[in-house]
């Protein structure tokens, strides 16, 4: 259902409020530059500091602005199963293609709890789900065996894998089947991820370099590994620089360099990246030919 370069969209804030006009322009920019789908209200979109009403509004605006040109995978995760369902129901009504549902964070459920969480969601909504495994943020991890069990549910269609363990792609491919959609959650590992059977990346870097990320994914999907490696070399310093401080600080700083009119406020507890981080981003943007 999904492939290619899929930005985990930043959310523009101005004077503490969602800047809808800037977001609509940003959605168009992403689509015009080859992004194959969009993810509003993920981690990079600062969903953790949005009210439910604001979260749902951002998702609806993204879907409306995309206007069917690309699919929208709406951020729907929560450590409260019923809140996750509420997000899914809203996303479904707004026209989302799927929901990105992170493993419950903080609560740290066991594997049985993960199965119960997702089964409750699929029993109560038919919106397709892309699982999101990011142990560095949630502490919770999902086993290959649990994922295989969940993959039997027709509406659980894939995984955004930010485990940092690229070898899992092969294990999950064998356990869940070749039709189970595996999307990298780590830009810096996307080349190896794709070579092992991945079909795309939900990307932070694509916020700043959508065309380069789309070209990289197209090269991978066509088997042009030499071309993909050249693009990886061009983008790798930026992949790294965007995580030299707490995300999405560095990516919003990068956007201040490449799209000067884009509002780059962060919501507490996120703060502007350090001088060292900004320097790394500056050097990486120059290396990529973006400034």
Buried (B, 14 or more C-beta within 10 A) or exposed (E): BBBBBBBBBBBBBBEEEBBBEBBBBBBBBBBEBBBBBBBBBBBBBBBBBBEEEBBBBBBBBBBEBBEEEBBBBBBBBBBEBEBBBBBBBBBBEBBBBBBBBBBBBEBEBEBEBBBEBBBBBBEEBEBBBBBBBBBEBBEBBBEEEBBBBBBEBEBBBBBBBBBBBBEBBEBBBEBBEEEBBBBBBBBBBBBBBBBBBBBBBBBBBBBBBBBBBBBBBBBBBEEBBEBBBBBBEBBBBBBBBBBBBBBBBBBBBBBBBBBEEBBBBBEEEBEBBBEEBBEBBBBBBEBBEBE
